[in-house]
Amino acid sequence: MRQLKIITILLLAVSFCKAQEGQHPSPEEHLKRSQEMLQKELQMNADQQKKVEEAYKEFITAAEKLHKENPPPPPPPMDPKVKEALDKLAQQRDAKIKMTLTEEQYKKYLEVEKKMRPPHPGGMRKDQSPL
């Protein structure tokens, strides 16, 4: 039971981190937020504000280009011991569910369960084709 709690916490942490990756602000949002923070803290005059905004525009544009040209590396593979434990837990879960559902419901369950799995590193689940 303790293992299940630890694995659940780890899975939640991973899914939270993955959700955070998709929340990258647009260059315009980044510029606006930066300008607001700087103006609030520095109380710049109009000329200073314009020059600082130009510097940030150049920086954000160049940084966005670098991010697009250099995607983040894929995450390392899962520890085989953890994968084995997760597979065992999934088998136990599926065995209990199989006893509850009819044969046809269970077949549908297996299809739905595959769709509910988190994406495989590289952006695709194992059951998906590239296009």
N, C-alpha and C positions, 0 to 999 in steps of 0.2 A: 504494500500500500504506500509506503514511504517513497519507493522508487517511482510509482505512478505520479505522486505529487511533484517530485523533482522533474520528471520528464515533462509534465504538464507546464510547469513554470518555465522550463527551458523553451518549450514550443511557443508559449505566449511571448516570451522575450524576443525570440526570433521573428515571430509574425509582427510584433510591434516595431522592430527595427526595419523590417521590409516595408511596412506601411510608411515609415518615416522617409524612406528613400524616394518614394513617389511624390513627396510634398516639396520638391525643390521649387522655390519661387521663380517667376519669370524675371528676365533682366529688368523690365520696367518696374515690377513690384520691389525688387531688390534695390533699385536706384531710389525709388520713392521712400522706402523705409529708411535707407541710409541717410537721405537728405533730411528727413524729419528728425531723426535722432541727432544728427550733427547740428542742425539748426537749433534744436531744443537745448543742447548742451553748450554750444559755442556762441550762440546769438550773433551770427555773422551778418555783415551788411550785405546789400544786394550784389555788389561786385565780388565779394568773397564767396558768396553763395553760388554765383554763376561759375566761377573758376573751379570751385570744389566740385560742383556738379559735373563739369566737363571732365575733370580728372577721374571721377567715379565712373562716368559713362565709358571712357576709354578702358578703364580697368575691367569693368563688368563685361564689356563686349569681348575683350581679349580672353578673359577667364572663361566665358561661355564657350568660346571657340576651342580653347584647350580641353574643356570638359567633353565637348562633342567629339573631338579627335582622339581622346584618350579615355575610353570608358573604364569604369572600375573593374578590377580583376574579379574573376568568379570566386565565390567562397570555397574554402577547402572542403574536401569530401567529409561526410559524417563519420565519426568514429565507429568502426565496425561493431564494437560492443554495444554502443547506444542503438545503432541500427537494428541489431539482433534483438535487443530488448523491446524496441518499438514494434518490430515485426511480430514478436511473440504476443505483445499486448493487443495488437490489431487482430491476430488470429483468435485470441480469447474473446474479444469483443464480437467478432463476426460469428463465432460459434454460438454465443448467447443470442444474438440477433436472429440467426438461422432457426433456432428453436422457437422463436416467437412468431416469425413470419411464415406465410405460405411459400411454396417453392417459387411461384411466379413473382411474388413480392420480393423475395430474396434476390432473384436475378436482377430485378429493377434496382434494388438497394445497392448491389455491387456496382452497377453502372453509375448511379448517383454518387456513391462513395468515391469512385475514381475522380469524378469531376470536382469533388470537394477538397481533394488533396492540394496542398500548397504547391506552387510552381517548383519545378526541379531547377537546380542551379543552371543558369543559362537562359532562364525565362520560359522554359517549356516543361510540362509534365511528361513523364515517360510514355503515357498513353496518347499523347498528341503527336500529330505528324507536322513537319515543318511548313507545309502549305498545301 
